[in-house]
Amino acid sequence: MRIWLTFSAALSFILFLHFQQPSHAVSPPITLLRSRNFAEEPPKILSNQELWFNQTLDHFSPYDHRQFRQRYYEFLDYFRIPDGPIFIIICGEGPCNGIVNDYIAVLAKKFGAAMVTLEHRYYGKSTPFKSLATENLKYLSSKQALNDLATFRQYYQDSLNVKLNRTKVENPWFFFGGSYSGALSAWFRLKYPHLTCGSLASSAVVQAVFDFTEFDQQIGESAGPECKAALQETTKLIEHKLSINGRALKASFGAADLDIDGDFMYFVADAAVIAFQYGNPDRLCKPLVEAKNGGEDLVDAYAKYVKDYYIGTFGTNVQIYDQEFLKRTDINDDSSGRLWWFQVCTEVAYFQVAPSNDSIRSSIVDTKYHLDLCKNVFGHGVFPEVDATNLYYGGSKIAGTKIIFTNGSQDPWRHASKQTSSPEADMPSYLITCHNCGHCSDLRGCPQSPLVIEGNEQNCTSPDAVRKVRQKIVEHMDLWLSQCQDTGRSFF
C-alpha cells in the first residue's frame, strides 16, 4: 500500500505501504497450503506471485460491460482449512507488488487466516487503458474501488468453495487498510456490512478536507518548540534565497528541474513531513537544531538532510513534484503521482496549505497553488468535490459499525481520520502516543519506514503504547469474527 497524500506524504504512503521487488506473471489456481521454512529470519515479503482476475470497468453502468485485468496476491500458509477467516489487505495509491510481512501477518497466524491483497484499479499493473489521459481516468474513484473489492471478495470466496468442493459457504472476512486504503477499509464496512465482519482502518483519512491547515499545524506540534523554530527560520531563508537566485538554490537541493516555485516549496515542505509521518523525527531535528545553535547555515543543513535522507535513504524521485512530469499520460514507473493527484483533484483534496499564521511551510503553497495544479495537469473543469465525498461517506462522522480506527500521535494525517470513539456503534478509535509514533504505527511499529519485519514495536519510544492498542485490536477482532459466524467461540 504506498501513498500519495501529498506529492510524497503521498509518496511516503506509497513507499511505506509498498515494496519494490520483481514479480512473476503467473496465474495458477488457488493452492491452499504451501510449505515454507520459517526457522531462519522471516522474509519481508510473504508472497509476490501475481494472480489475476477480470474486473468490471464501470460498476455503475448497466450498459458498459467492459472489463480489465486486476492483479492480486494470496498467502495461505496460516489458513485454517476450511473455516478460517480471510483477511483482505487493501492496496492503495501505488503499485501493489505482494503481501508484506507486517503486523497483519502476525494477526493472520494468530487467527488462522488466509491473506489476500488486491491492487487498486489504475495503479501498478491493474490499468484499464494504455493511456492515462484525463478522459481515460473517469473510472478512477474510491466508489469504483469499493465495488472492485466487493466483486473480488465474491470471486475469491467462490473460487475457494470450488477448491474445497463445497457450495454457498461463506468464510468470515475481515478488511485491513492504512491511510487512503484505511479509508477504503472503513468505507467498505460502511457500504457493504454484509460482506465483512469488521474493518481495521489504520491512519484512515476518511474526512475529505479542502484546506488542510491542521496538517502543517501538527508538524509544528510534533517537532516541538526548538525544532519548529528552526524549521520556520529555514523556510524563510529558503524563500529569500529563492527570490535572489532560485536556480542555484534548487540545484543545491537536487531539484534543479522544478521550474515552478510552488512545486519546489511543496517538495521542501514534504521533506520535513516525512520525518514525523514515518517515525524518524531525530533524523531531521537533530542536525537542524545543532546547525541553528552553532550558527551554521540552516539552508545548507536542510539541503543536506533532503539529499541524504529524503532523496537518498527514503528514495524520493524529485520529478513527482514537477507538474510537467505529472502531465505525462504514458504509463511509467512513477505514474502513481498523476493518478493520485487525479483523485485529490476530484474527490478528497487534502490540500496541505500553509495556515494564515505560525506556519512551517511556505505561504506559496496555498489554495490557489493546488487549484492551479489541478487545472494545469488535468485541464479545465477538474475540481475536488469535497462536500459530496463527505456527504456520501460521512467524513469523520461515518455511521458505520465494527470499524477500528487507529492513529499515531505524530502523524499529521490523523486530523483527517476519526479520532473519537463511537461505543454505541462498536467503532473504537485509539491514539498511539509516543515520540516516533507516526503513520500506521499499529501495523509497522517504529519507524514506519523503512520496513521493520513484523512491525516490531521495540523501537517505539513507548512500546507499551503500541502493544496496548494491538491487544485491543485482537480483542475486537476475536469478538466480531465470532459474532460473524454466530458460534460464540474464540478464534484462537
N, C-alpha and C positions, 0 to 999 in steps of 0.2 A: 504494500500500500504506500507509495511515495506521494507527496502532496505539494500543490502549488498555491496555497492560500495567500501568498504574496508572490512576487516573482519567485521568491525562493523560500520564504517561510511557507512557501508553497513548494518550492523545490525541496525545501527541507522536509516537507511531508513526504515528498517522493523519495528522497534519499533515505529517509527514516523508514518508510513502510515498504521499500522495495530493496532489492539487491540486484546487482548486475552479474549475471552468470550465463554462459551459453546454455540454450535449451535444445531439446531434441524433438523434432517434429514427428511424433508418432501418435497414433490414436488407438491403443489397444482396448479391449473390453475391460470392464471393472475387474480387478483382482482383489479378492477380499483380504488376503494376507500375503505379505512379502517378508521373508526372513531378513533380519538385519542385526548385526552385532554391535551393541552399544557399550561393549566393555571398555572401548577406548573413549577418547573425548567425544562428546556428542557433536554432530555436524551442525553448522549454522543453517543449512538448508535440508529440510526433511524430504522434499520431493521437487524435482524440476522437470518431470516428464510431462510433456504437453498432451492434453486431451482436448477434443473439440466437439462442439455440437452446433446445430443450426438454430440461430436465434431470429425471432421476428424483428424486422426493421422498425415498423411503426405499429405499436400496440394499440393505438387509438384510432386506427382507420379500418373500417370493415371491408374496404376495397383493395387496400395495398397489401399484397401477400408476399412481398419480397423478404428475403432472409439474408443473413450474413453469418459467417463462421465466428464463433466466440470461443475463446480459449479458457480452459480451466485445469485445475490440478486436484489430485486426491492423495491422501496419506492414510493408510488403513491398518498400520501396524498395531495400533492401540484399540482397534474396533472390536467390541464385544459382540460377536455374532450370536443371534440375529437381531437382538432388540436394543443394542446400544444406541446412544444418541448420535446425531450427525451435527457436527459443528461446521457452519459455513462462515468463512472469513472473507469479508467483502473487500475486494481490491478497490482502491480509489483512483485518483487522477494521475496515473502513471503506468508504465509497463508493469505487468504482473508476471514475474518470472519463476514463481514457485511458492511453496509453503515454507515459511520461516520458522525456525525453532525458537520461539519466544514463550511467554507465559501461557499462551493459549495451548501450546503443545503440552505443557505441564497439566493443564486442566483436562485436555483430551485423554491423557494417560490415566488421570485420576477417575474420570467418569467412563472410561472405556469407549471413547467416541471416535468415529471416523472424522477426518478433517478434509474439507473441500474448499476450494477458493476459486472465485470467478473473476476474470478480468473485466474491468469496466468497458462498456462499449466505446469505440473510437480509440481508446488508448492501447499502446503496445501493438500486438498483432490482431486485435479484435476490431479491425477497422472496416466499416461497410463500403467505403469508397476509396478510390485510388488518389483522389484529390481532396484536400482539406479546405477547399474554397468555402466561403461563408454560406453559400446556398446549400452546400452539402452537409453543413453542421446542424441543420434544422431538427435532426433527430437526437441531438446530444443534449440530454437534460436529466435531472435527477428522477423525474417522473418515469421516463423511459427506462432508466437504470433499475428502478424498483420493480417494474414489470419484467425486466430481464431476470431479476433474481427470483421472482415468483415462478416464471416459466422454467428456469433452470432447476429450481427446487423440485418441481413436479417431475421433470425429465429425469433427474438423478434418482429420485425415490422410485420411479417406475423401473429404471434400469437396475436398481438394487433388488427390487422384487423379482425381476426376471432372473437375475443371477442366483437368488435364493429359492427360486421355484415356488413363488407364492404370489398371491394377488390381493389387492386392496388392503395392504398392510402399511401403516404409517409409523416410521421411526420418529421419536421425539427430536425436533430440530431446535438448535439454538444459534442465534446470529451474533457475529462479532464484527466490530469495525472501530477504526481510530481516525479522528479528525473528520474530514469530509465523509469517509466511509463509516465513521462513527455516527454521523448524522443519518446516513443511509440506513444503518442498523436500527436506529431509533424510529426513523420514518417507516421502515418496513414493518416493524411491530405495530405501529400506529395504523397503517393501511391494510395490513394482512395479518391480523392477530390469530387467525385460524391456521396460519402456515408456520408459526414458530411458537415455541413455549416461552420465549423471552429473548431479550437482547442485551448485550453489553455495548454501551455507547461511550467509548473511551475518548476523552477530549473532543466530544462531538459538537460540531459547530451548527447546532440546529436553528440558531437565530440569524437570519439574514440581516445584515447591517449595511446601511448606505454609507454614512460617515462613521467609521470605526475608530473614534478618538481614544476609546478605552485601551486600545491595543498599545499605543505609544505610552500611555499613562502607566500601564502595567510594566513596561520595560523599565521605566524610571523607578518604580517601586521595587522591582526585582533587583535592579542594580544597586540600590542603596544610595545614600546621600553622596558619598565621596565619588563613587564611580559614575553616578548620574551627572554630577557637576563636570567631571572630566569629559563625558560624552557630549554634553551640551556645549562646552567650550570647543571641543573638537569640531562639532558641526558648524559652529560659527566661523572657525578658522578655515574650514574647507569651503564654505560659501564665499568667504573673502578671496581665497586663492582662485576659486572658480571664476570669479569676476575679473581677475587680473590676467591669468594665463591658464585657462581651462584645459587646453590640450596637454600641457605639461603635467598638470595635476592629475588628469585622468590616466595618463601614461604611468605615473608613479604608483597608481593603484592596479595596474594591469588591465585597465578598462579604456584604452585609447579609442576603441571603436564605438563607444557610446556617445554619439553626436548630440543627442537631446539631453540637456542638462538635468531635466526631471528624471530621465532613465538612470543617469549616473547617481543622482542623490537617492533614488529608490534603492539602488544597488548598495550604496554606502549604508543606508539605514538597515537594510536586510542583513547585512554582515554582522551588525550588532545583535539583531533579533535572534539569530541562530544560537548564539552563546547561551542565552537564557532559555530559549524554547527547548533546547535539547540537552540541558543539564551540564553545560560547560562554562559557567559564568566566570570562573577564575582565569580561563584562557584569554578572556578579553579584559576584565577589570584589573587584574594584577599588573600587566605591563603598562596599561594606560595610566593607572593611578601612580605607578612608580615614575613614569615619564613626567607627569604633571608635578609631582613633588620634587623631582630632580631638576626641574627647569628645562627639560628636553622638549624637542619639537613634537607636539601632540599629533600633528598630521602625519609625520613620518612614522611615529609609533603605531598609529592606527592603520596606516597603509601596510606596514609590516604584518600586523595581525591579519588583515584582509588577505594578503597574498599567501602568508604561511598557513593560516588556518582555514579561512573561508574558501579560498580557491584551492590551496594545496591539500590540506587534510580532509576537509569536508567535500571537496571535489566540485565546487560550483563552476558552471560554464557561464562566463560573463555574457555571452551572446543572448542568453534567455531574457536579458533586460533590454535588449535592443529592439525597438519597435519595428525596424525594417526587417529584422530576422523573424519577428512574430507574424509578419505579413506572409511569410512563405507558406504556400499551400501544398508543397510536396511533403510526403511522409519521410521523416528523418528521425535520427536518434533523440532529438530534442523537441519533437512535435508536441509533447505534453504541455509545453509552455503555451502554445497557441490554443490548444484545446481547453486548458483550464481557464485561460483568460476569457474564452468564449462563455464558459459557464459563469464566471464572475460578472461579465458584462451583460448577461441576460437574466440571471436568476438571483444571485446571492450578494453581489457587490463586495462586501468586506473591505471597502476602500480604506486603507490604512493611512488616513490623513493626519497631518500634524494638528494637535489641539491648538486653540487660539492663544494659549499662553503656557509657559513652563514645558514646552515640548522638547523632545530629544531629536527627532527627525526634522529635516528642513521644511520650512513652510512652502517650498517649491512643490513638495509632494502634497498637493491639495486636491479638492474635489474636481476642479477643472482639469488637472493633470490626468486623473483617471478617466473622466468622460472623454477627453480628447484622445486618449489612448484607445478607448473602445471604438470611437469613430474612425480613427486613423487606421487601425488594424482590421476592422471588420466592415467598415462602411457606415453610411448614414442609417439611422433608424434602430441601431442596436443600443439598448438601454436596459439596465438591470431592474427587473420588476420585483423589487424587494418586498413591497407590501403584498403583492399577490402570492409570493412564496411563503411569507409568514401567515397569510390567511389560509393557505392550503394545508400547511403542516402545523401551524400553531406557534411556531417560534419557541421561545423558552417556556411558553405556557402550553406546550404539547400535551394533549389529553389522551395519552396512551396508558398502557398498563404493563407491568412487569418489564421495565427497562431500567438497567443500572447505569447511572451517569457517573463518570469519574473524571477528575481533573487534577493537574499538578499546580501547586501554588505559584510557581514562577512562570507559568505558561501564559502568554498574552491572549491566546485563543480561548481561554476559559470564559472570557466575557461574552463570547458568542454561544456558550453552552448553557445547559440548565444547571444552575448552581444551588438550587434549593430542592429539598426532598418533597415528594408528594406521597406521604404514607398511605393515604386513603386509596391511592391508585397503584400501590406497590411500585412506586418509582423513586427509589433512593438515589441521593446524589452525595458523593463523597469527594472531599478535597484532600489530596495527599500533600502535606505541608513539610517542606524541607528546603535547604539552601539550593540544591540542584535537582529538585523535582519539577520536571517540565512536561512536555507533551507526551501523553500516553505512558506515564511512569509506571502504571499498573501492569502494562504489558511488556515494557522493555527495561524496567529498573533504572539505574543511573550509571553513566549518562545514557540518554535515549539514542544517541548516535555518537560514535559508531556502535554497531550492534554488539550487545553482550549476550553470550549464549544463555538461553532460557530467561533472559531479563533479570539477571542477578540484582537483588536489591541491596547487597552488601556495600556497594559503592555509593549508596544514597547517604546523605548526611544524617538521615533518620530512617534506618532500615525498618524500624518498628512501624513507622507511618505507612510504609508500603505494605508490610505484612498484614497489618490490621485491615486494610482495605481489601487485600486479596482474600483474606478469610471471610469477609462479608460477601464478596463475590461468590465464593464457593457455597456459602450458606443459602444465598438467594437462588443460585442455580440448582442446587440439590432439591430445594423445596419446589421450585417451579417445574423442573423436569418430572418430579414425582407426581405433582398435580396434573401435569400434562398427560401422563399415562394412566392417571387415576388408579394407581396401585397403592399409593401411600407409602411405598418403601423408598429407602435411601438408595442413591445410585452408586454408592461406594462404601 
